[in-house]
Amino acid sequence: MIILESNTETSAEHGSAPDARTIDQLLEGGFILLDKAPGPSSHQVSAWARDMFGLEKLGHGGTLDPFATGVLPLLAGKAMRLTGTILTHDKTYLAILKVNGGIDRSALDEAMPKLTGKVYNVPPEISAVRVQVRTRTISEFKILDVEGELVLVSIKCEAGTYVRTMARDLGLLLNTTVELKELRRPSSGEYSLAQSVTMQQIADAYWLWKERGDETAMRRILHPVETLLKDIPIIVVKDGAAAALSHGAPLLRPGLVSIAEGLNAKQEVQILTQKGEVVALAQLSVNGSTIQEMKQGEVAKPHTVLMKQDTYPRSWKK
């Protein structure tokens, strides 16, 4: 980070560090990593969690089919504004495919590499999106085990890849039909099953919090929204700038405390308070090298405001 002002202070009476938030504050803008069970749809499990917590808004990032299992981020409150960010993460899958008529291992070994790299991946007719020709990048499609007509495969792919389509296309290459029998998502972006919890564990954590006043389990499963943004460059601002940004105002040079090195105009950045709270995602208006020389003027324009208005007091008149 490049320090632009070293003598600024932040109010102890307003805002709070992400790890110091109350459970209610975390539910206003946090997320849970669910290990979805087979059966319900992604929409159904999101609705169950929303109703359990008594929230107006709780959604999911990265749809899993009802029969599929694995990592499904549940986004609460203002964290839902980051659904687009979650949806662009690469995914990994474990799939069991049934090759009707038996497996010719040499033919399978020859066909599977043809479905890696940049390939056409048309959504199946049963999907929730409009069927259209599009491409997706498949970085890995390999065999882990074979038994009878079943083959266990590992897939690493771009977000939005339909594994059911990959199974269908593999069947076309093998001149037979290939069915997707089971599907599990071990990871979504940097989030894995090791960090995920079941719906029953969520219900237990909520009960302990509400009925016994024990926050321990809720704090283990409920993560602050800032955790979703770890890969985005940082700009740190003064309290007054955070107040203005929460109302949608642009970031002006006098409000800066520090900036990440090597920033370029039009680059996306996250704007944080000195306590580490995310205020907004923004697009830089100028290069970072120019910012160091500026005294006045616009530095960035917010496009996704995440901080609740008036978390910090206004320093301007209405």
N, C-alpha and C positions, 0 to 999 in steps of 0.2 A: 504494500500500500504506500502511496505517496501522501505524506502529511501536508495539508495546506494550511491548517490552523491548529496549533498545539495547546491553546489555552481556553478552549471552549468547555463548558460544563453542561450536564443534562439534569433536568429536574428530578429530584427523588420522589416528588409528589405525583408525577404523571407517568403513565406508561409503566412497563415492567420488562425485564429480560425474559426471553422465551421460556427458560426453565423455571421461572418464578411465577408463571401464570397459574391461576386457579383452574380447576377442572372445567368450570362453566366457561371461562375465557378460552380454554383450549377447544371446547366444543363450538365456539363461535368462529373458529378458523383453524382447524387441525385435521389430522387424518389418521386412519387406522389401516393396517395391512391385514386383510382377511384372507385366510386359507379357505376358499369357497368349497363347500361340499357339493357332491353331485345331486341333481334334482331341481332346486330352485334356479330361477334366472338371476342374472346380475341385478336386474331391476328389483326383483323380489327381496333379495337379501339387503339391498340398500334401503328399501322401504321398511323392512323389519328393524334395522338399526336406527333409522330416522324416528320411527314411532317409539322405540324403546327409550331413546334419549329425549323424546319430546321436542325434536327440532323441526323447524320449518323447512330447512334445506339440508339434504345429505344425498350425495350422488356417488357414482363410481367412475373409476378411470380405467378403461380397457375392458370391454365386454367379454365375458366367457359364456359359451353356450350352456344351457341347463345341465347337460350330462358331463361337462368339463369341470375340472377342479383346479385349485392352485391360487396363486397370488392375485388378489383383486384389491387395489387401493380404494378405500371408502373416504370420500372427501366431505368434511362438514363445514357448513356456513360459507365464509368467504373463500375458503380453500377450494370450493367448487369452481372459482374463477381460473384455477390452474388446471382444469381438466384437460385442456388442449396440450399443456406441457407434458402431462402424464401420458397422454395417448400417443405421443411421438417417441416414447422410449422403445428401444429394441426389446424383443421378448425371446424367451427360451421355452421349449415345449418338450415333453416326453409323450410319445404317441405309440399306441399299439395298432398296427395295421393288419388286416386280414387279406392275404393275397389268395383269391379264389382259384382253385385248381392246383394249388401247391406252389412252392417257391423254387425257382431256378436261381441259385445263388449267383452264378456268373451273369445272368441277364439282369438281376437286381443290382449287382455291383456296377454294371455298365449304365443302367438307366438313371440311378439316383444322382450322379454328378450332373446330369443334364437338367436337373431341377434346382441347381444352385446358381449363385450369381444373380443377375437381374433377370427375372422371369415374369411372364404374364401370370397373373393371379386373379382370375375373375371370381367374384363372390358367388357362392352357391345360391340357388333359388330360394332356399329356406332362410337365408340371412336377412338381417333387419335393414340392410342398406340396398340401394338401387344397384341392380346387376349391370355392370359396365366393365369394359376392358381396361385394365390398369396393370402396372408392373410393381413388383416388390423385390427387395434384395434378400436372398436367402444365403447366409454366410456359412451355414452348416446343415447338412442333412446326412446323417450317418447311422449305420446299423449298430445297435448295442447287443442284441440277442435275437436268435431265430429259433422257433419251435413250431413244427408242423406248418400250418398255413399262416401263423402269426409271426410278425416281426416287430421288435421294439426298436424305435428310432429316436434319435435326439435331433432337435431342430433349433437353430438360432436364426432369427429372422427379423426383418423390419416390422415395425408396428403396422397392424392392419392386414397381416398375412392370414389367409384362410387355410388351415391345415387340411380341412376337408377337400379343398380344391387341389392341394398337393397330392392327396391320396388318389383322387380321381385322375389327375394327370399322370401319376405313376402307373396306374392301370392302363392308360392309353399306350404308354411306352412299352408295357409288358404284354399288350394284347390280351388283357383280361380285366376283371374288375377288382379294385382294391377298396376296401371299406375301412373307415376310421372307427375303431371299436372303443378306444379309450383315449382321453386327452388330459394331460396335467401340465400346468404352467409353473415351473419351479422358480422363475424370476421374471420381473418386469422392470427393465432398467437396472438400477443398482439394488432393487429390493428383492429379497428372496424369501423362501418358505421358512428359513431359520428365524426371520423377523416377524412372521405372520402368526395370527391366532385364529381359532375357530369361532363360529358364531356363539357356541356354548360358552367359551371363555369370555367373550365380550359380555354376554348376559350375566355371568358370574361376577365379573369385575364391576359391572353396573350395580348389581345387588349389594355387593360389599360396600360400595361407595354410598348408596342411598340408604340402605337399611342398617349398616354397621358403622358408617362414617369413616371407613378405611379406604383411603385414596390410592394405596400402593399399587394395586392391580391396574386401575384406570391410568395411572401415570406410566405404567409399563407399556400399555397398548396404544395410548393416545399421544401422537407426536405433533409438535408445533409445525405450522406451515413453513417456517424457514428451512426445515429439513429437506423439503422438496426442491429447494433452490440452490443447493450447494455448488452446482457447476456454473452458476451465472455470476459474472464479475460484479464487484461490490462498489457502491458509492455510499459514503457515510455523511449524514447531514445533521444540522443543528435542530433543536426542538422546534423552533419557529418555522423552519422549512418543512419539517414533517407535518406540522399543522396545516400549512398551506397545501402541500401535496395531497393530504387526505381529502381536501375539497376539490382536487383535480387541477390545481394550479401547476404551471411548469416549474422546474427547478432552476433557480437563478444562482449565479456564481457566489454571491455573499453567503448563501446557505450551506456551502460545502465545508466539510471537515477533512475528509481524505478521499482518495480515489485509487482504484486498482491501476497497476501499471499497464501500459500498452493498449489503452482503449482507443477505439476508432469511431468516427462519426457513423451514426445509424446502427451502432451495435446495441444489443439489448443488455441492460444492466439491472441489478436489483438495488433499490435505495433503502438503506438501513439507518436507524437511529443509532446514537452512541451506545444504547443498551443492547443493540443487536436485533431490534424488532424490524421486520420488513414493513416498509411503508407502501411501496409500489414497485411494479416493473415498469421500466421506461426505456425509451430509445434516445441515445445520445444525439445531441444536435451538433456537436463539434468534436474534434479529436482531443484525446487526453492531453497531448502536448500543448494544445492551445489553451486548455482549461487552466493550466498552471500560470499562464501569462495573463489571463483575464482578470479584471477587477469587477466588471458588471456583465450583464447579459444572460441569455438563456443557455443552460447547459444540457438539459434533457426534458423530454415531454413524457409524462406518465401515460401508459395505455391500459394498465391494470392496477387499480388502487386496491390495496389489501388492508390498510389500516382504517379502523373505525374513526369517523369524523369526531373531531374535538377530543381525541385521546390526549393531545397536547393543546394547551390554550392558544387561542388566536393572538397573534401579535400585530394584527391589522384591524382597522375600523371597518365596520360594515358599510 
